[in-house]
Amino acid sequence: MSQPKAGLLKAFAADFHADLTMIAVIGDSLRDLQAAEAVGAKPILVKTGKGRQTLLNNPQLNIPVFENLYDAAQHLIS
């Protein structure tokens, strides 16, 4: 688990009184995805940045995967 990133998400939730189980966390690294899962958020992987390598290194991931941030955002607002 990525403690610093999970801590950042918890701080966000405390500051904004947010329910993390209702929030999607979009990232390109395994640490991003693990942090989202650690706090009960919904992880989404984008293939930009480190995302393609993250997917290659972790083919067992069972989460939504998008080509880029735009595609992920379009999915979330559709």
C-alpha positions as CSV (number, residue, x, y, z in Angstrom):
1,M,0.0,0.0,0.0
2,S,1.2,3.5,-0.7
3,Q,0.9,5.2,2.7
4,P,1.9,8.8,1.6
5,K,-0.7,8.8,-1.2
6,A,-3.3,7.1,0.9
7,G,-2.6,9.8,3.5
8,L,-3.1,12.5,1.0
9,L,-6.5,11.0,0.0
10,K,-7.5,10.8,3.6
11,A,-6.5,14.4,4.2
12,F,-8.6,15.4,1.2
13,A,-11.6,13.5,2.6
14,A,-11.2,15.2,6.0
15,D,-10.8,18.7,4.5
16,F,-13.8,18.4,2.2
17,H,-16.0,16.0,4.2
18,A,-15.8,13.6,1.2
19,D,-16.9,10.0,1.2
20,L,-13.9,8.3,-0.6
21,T,-16.1,5.3,-1.5
22,M,-17.9,7.7,-3.9
23,I,-14.7,9.1,-5.5
24,A,-12.7,7.8,-8.5
25,V,-8.9,8.1,-8.3
26,I,-7.3,8.3,-11.7
27,G,-3.6,7.3,-11.8
28,D,-0.9,5.9,-13.9
29,S,1.1,3.9,-11.3
30,L,0.5,0.9,-9.2
31,R,1.0,3.1,-6.1
32,D,-1.8,5.4,-7.2
33,L,-4.2,2.4,-7.6
34,Q,-3.1,0.8,-4.3
35,A,-3.7,4.1,-2.5
36,A,-7.2,4.4,-4.0
37,E,-8.0,0.8,-2.9
38,A,-6.6,1.4,0.5
39,V,-9.1,4.1,1.3
40,G,-12.0,2.5,-0.5
41,A,-12.0,4.8,-3.6
42,K,-12.5,3.5,-7.1
43,P,-9.2,3.2,-8.9
44,I,-8.9,4.0,-12.6
45,L,-5.8,3.4,-14.7
46,V,-4.8,5.7,-17.6
47,K,-2.2,4.4,-20.1
48,T,-0.4,7.7,-20.4
49,G,2.7,8.4,-18.3
50,K,3.7,5.2,-16.5
51,G,0.3,3.6,-17.2
52,R,1.2,1.3,-20.1
53,Q,4.1,-0.1,-18.1
54,T,1.9,-0.4,-15.0
55,L,-0.5,-2.5,-17.1
56,L,2.2,-4.7,-18.5
57,N,3.7,-5.3,-15.1
58,N,0.3,-6.0,-13.5
59,P,-1.9,-7.9,-16.1
60,Q,-4.1,-9.1,-13.3
61,L,-5.5,-5.7,-12.6
62,N,-9.3,-5.8,-12.7
63,I,-10.1,-2.1,-12.9
64,P,-11.2,0.3,-15.6
65,V,-8.4,1.2,-18.0
66,F,-8.5,4.2,-20.4
67,E,-6.1,5.5,-23.0
68,N,-5.8,8.9,-21.4
69,L,-7.3,11.3,-18.8
70,Y,-9.8,12.7,-21.3
71,D,-11.3,9.2,-22.0
72,A,-11.4,8.5,-18.2
73,A,-13.2,11.8,-17.6
74,Q,-15.6,11.2,-20.4
75,H,-16.5,7.8,-18.8
76,L,-17.0,9.4,-15.4
77,I,-19.4,12.1,-16.7
78,S,-21.3,9.8,-19.1
